C-alpha cells in the first residue's frame, strides 16, 4: 500500500463515527493472504473498522472481503479502487436505482471482473455499487481477474471490465448500468442459474419460486441442480419448492419425473434418496412402476426405504 492510499484511508476514517465490520471469508488458497493483509492494514489505519474472520459457507465466493451479506470484494482494492472500497464501507446511501429495483421479485447475482491498471474498471465499479446499496436483493461480487484467473477462465472472461448477471447475461467494456438494472427486473427466470435459485430459496422465497414456475407453466432447469446438490440443506430447499409446485400445478410437477430419473443416474449417491422422495412428491400412479424399477436397481436398504415411502406418498394422493 502506497503512502497516498494510507493518507486517503486516514482522511476517510477521520470523517466517520460509525463502526464498520468487514468479514474475511477464508479458504485454503494462496489468494487469502493478500486480501487479509490488505484489510488488516486498512483497519490499522482506520480503527473504527473491525475485522472478523470466518470460513466461507458452501457456495459463498471465497476468499473474499464481505462488506455486507450482498457485497464482496475478491481484490486488493488499492490505488484506483480504494475510493470505491471506502465508499462501500460507508452506510448505504439512497440510490437512483432504488425505485427501479423495487420491482425485483428474485435475487440478482452480479459478478464484476476487473483488473489493476484497467482505465475503465474503476468507473464501472463506482457506477455498479449503488445497485448493491439500493436493495439486498442485488448481490455484487467484485473479482480481480488476474488474482482469480481460474474464475475468469471458468466464466470465459477475455477482457475487463466484464459484468455477469446470473451466469446468463454479460456486458463487457462500457457497461450501461440503467440497462443492467432493467435487465434484473425483466430477465426471464427460466434462464436463471442454480446459484440464483439457491439464493432465492435460502432467503425464504421457496414458495414464490414454485408460484413463478406454476404461473409460467414451465420448470426452471436449474432446480434439478439443487435437487441433486451434494449438500443436504440445499436439496431440502429445492424439495420444498417441488412440494409447493405439486400443490399449485400438479401436471407441471409430474413433468419433472423424466429429469429426476436422469439425475438419479448421474447424481452423487448421497442425493439418491432425496431424488426418489421428490419422485414420490410429484409422481402419479404411473410413477410407481418406475419407483419399483429403482428398487430393483439399488439394493441399498436406505434406497429401498425411500422407494417404499415414495410409493406410499403417491398411493395416499390417489
N, C-alpha and C positions, 0 to 999 in steps of 0.2 A: 504494500500500500504506500503510495507516494505522499509527500507532505501536504499537497493541495487536497487530497482526499481526506486526510486526517483533520485538516482545518475545516473542511466542509462538514464533517461529522460533528466536530465540537460546536460549530455555529448552529447546526440543526438542533443539537441537544440543549443548547442554551435557550432556545425558543420554545422548548417543550416542558410541560409539567406532569403530563400523564405517563405512568409507567407503561412499558411495552414488553410483551413476551414474544420471543422468537423460539420456535421449536426446531431443533436439529433432528431430522429424521435420519436415523443411522442405517447403514448397511455395512457389508464387509469389503466393499470395493475400495480401490485406491482413490476414488473421487471424494470420499468422505472427508479426508484430512484437509484439503484446501478450502472446502466450504466451512468446516468447523473453525479453522484458523481465521478465516475472514470474519465470521460473526463474532468470534471471541475478541478480535481486535476492535471491531465496531463497538462492542459492549464495553470494552475498557475505556474507549474514548467518550462513550455516552452511557454513564452508569444507570440511567433510568431504563435501560434495556436489560431485561432478564433473559438469560439463555437456558432453555431446557433441552434435554436430550432424551429421545426415546427411539425404540426400534419401530420401523415403519410397519403399518398394518399391511396385510396381504392386498396387493393391488394399488397401494399408495406409492406414487413416484418417490424413489429414494436412490442415493442420498439427496436431501433437499433441505432448504430453509423454509419452514412453513410460517408465514406471517399470520394467516388465518386459515380456517378449515378449507377455504376456497381459493387460496393464493399461495403459490410456492415458487421458489427460485432454485433452479439447478444450475447456478452460475455464480462465480465470484464477481459480485456486482461492483467492481471498482471502476474508476475512470468515467467513461461516458455513460455508464449505467447507474452510477452511485445516486444521482439525483432522483431517479425513478424508484430506486430501492428505498431511499429515505422517505419519499412520498408514500410508498406502500406501508411504511411503518406508522405513519400518522393515522389518526382516526379517519374513517371513511367520510369523504365529503359528498354532498349532493351531486349527483351525476346528471349530465344532459341526457343520458340514456335511461334514466330511471323509469320514466313513463313508458317508453317504447318496450322495455323489458318486463314491465308489469304483466304482460300477456304470456310470459313463458309458462308453459304447462309441464315441461320436463327439464331437468338439469341440462346444462350445456357445458361440454368439456372442451376447453381451448388449450392448445399447446403451441407456444410461440418459440420457434427455433431462432437463435441469434448467434452472433459471433463477435468477439472483440475485434475492433478495427473496422467493422461494417459501418458505413456512413449513414445508412438508413434505419438500422435496427433500433437505436435509441429512441428515435421519433415514433416508431411503430409501438415500442413498449409503452412509451408515455401516453399514447392515444388509446391503447388497449386496457390499461389499468383501470380507467373509470368503469369499464364493463364489470369487473370484479367488485368494484366499490358499489355498483348500482344494486346488486342483488346477490345473495348467497347461492342463487340458482346457477350463476355463472362460475365455473371452476377454471382458473387460469394457472398453468404451469409454464414458467419461463426456462428454457433449456439452452445451455451453451452447446452448440452443435459440435464443437471441437472436443470439449471435455467429455461429452456424452456421444461420442461418434457412433457407438452401437445403436443408440436410439435414432440418430439421424439416418443411419443406414436402414434400420427397420422401417422407417417412415419414408424412405426414398427421398430424403431432403438433399437437393443438389445445390441450392442457393439460399441465401438468407437476406432479409427475414422471410420465414415461411410460417404461416399460421394454419393450424389444422383444427377443424371443428369435428368432434365425434368420430375421428378416423374416417370421415366420409367426404368432407368438403375442405378445400385448401385455397389459400391465397399466397402468392409469392411476389416479393418486390413491394410495390405500392399496395398497401392494404387499406381498402375503403371500409373504415370502422362502422359507419352507419349501415353499409351493406351487410357487414358481419352481424350486426345487431338484428337486422331484419331477417337474415337467414336463420338465426337462432330461434326466432319466433315462428317462422313459416316452414321450417325444414320438415321433410317427410319422415315421420318416426319409424317407418319401415326400414329406413337406411341407418338407423342408429346402431352403434356398436354395443358390444356386451358391457363395456365399462360404463357407458351412459345408462343402460338399463339397470345395471347393478346399483349405480348411484341413486337412481330413481327409487328402487326398492328399499335401499338402506336409509333413505331419507323419509321413509314412511308412506310411500305412494304406490305400493303394490296394487292396490285396488284401482287406482287411477290408470295404471298401465294396462290392467285387464280390461277396463272400460274402453280405453282407446283402441285396443285390438278389436273389441266387440263392435264398436262404432264404425270402424273401417272395414270390418269383415275380413281381416287378414291377420295371420300370425306374424309377429316380428321375428325374423330369423335368429337374431342374437339371443332370444330367450332360451334356445336349446344349448347354447354355450354355457349358460348359467345353470341349467338343469343338470349338465354333466360336469360342472366345475369340480376340481379336486377338493375344494373346501366345503364342508357340510353346511355351514351357515349360509353360504351363497346359494347352494342348491335349495335349501329350505325356503329362502325368499322367493326363488323362482317357482317353487311348488305352490306357494301361496297365491302367486299370480295365476297359475293354471287352475287352481281350485276356484278362484273367483271367476275366471273365464268360463269354466264349466257351468257355473251358475247363470252367467249373463248370456252366453251364446253356446249352448251345448253342441250344435253341429260343427261350429268352428273349433271348439276344443277337441272334438272327436277327430278332426282332420289332422291333429298333431300326431296321431298314432304311428304312421309310417316313419316320420322323422325320429320319433322316440325310439323306435326299433333300430333304426340306423345307428343312433347314439349308443344303444346298448352294446352294439358290436364294437364300437371304436372308443368308448369312454373307458376311463380308468375303472377297474373293478370296484373301487370304493363307492362309485356312483351308481352301480347296477341296481342296488336295492331301491334307491330313490327314483330312478327312472321307471322301474317296474311299478312303484307306488303311484307315480304320475299316470301310468297307463291305466291303473285302476280308477284314478280320479276322472279321467277324460273319456275312457273307453265305453263301448256299448257291449251288448251280448256277443257280437262278432269278435270282440277283442278277447273273449275268454279262451277261444281256441288258440289264439296267439300266445296268451299267457301260459297255457298248458305246454305249448311247444318250448317256451323258455324254461319251464320247469324241467323238461327232458334234457335240455342243453346244459343247464347249470345245476349240478347236483349239490352244490354248497347248501347247507341247512338254512343259512340266512336268506339265500335267494328263494329257496323253497317256501319259507315263511312269508317272504314278501309277495310271492306269486299267490299264495293262498289268501292273503289279506286283500290283494288287488281284486281277485275274483269275487271275494265276499262283498267288497265295496260295490262292484258292478251289480251283483245279484240284489243287493239291498235297494238299488235305484230302479230296478226293472221289475 
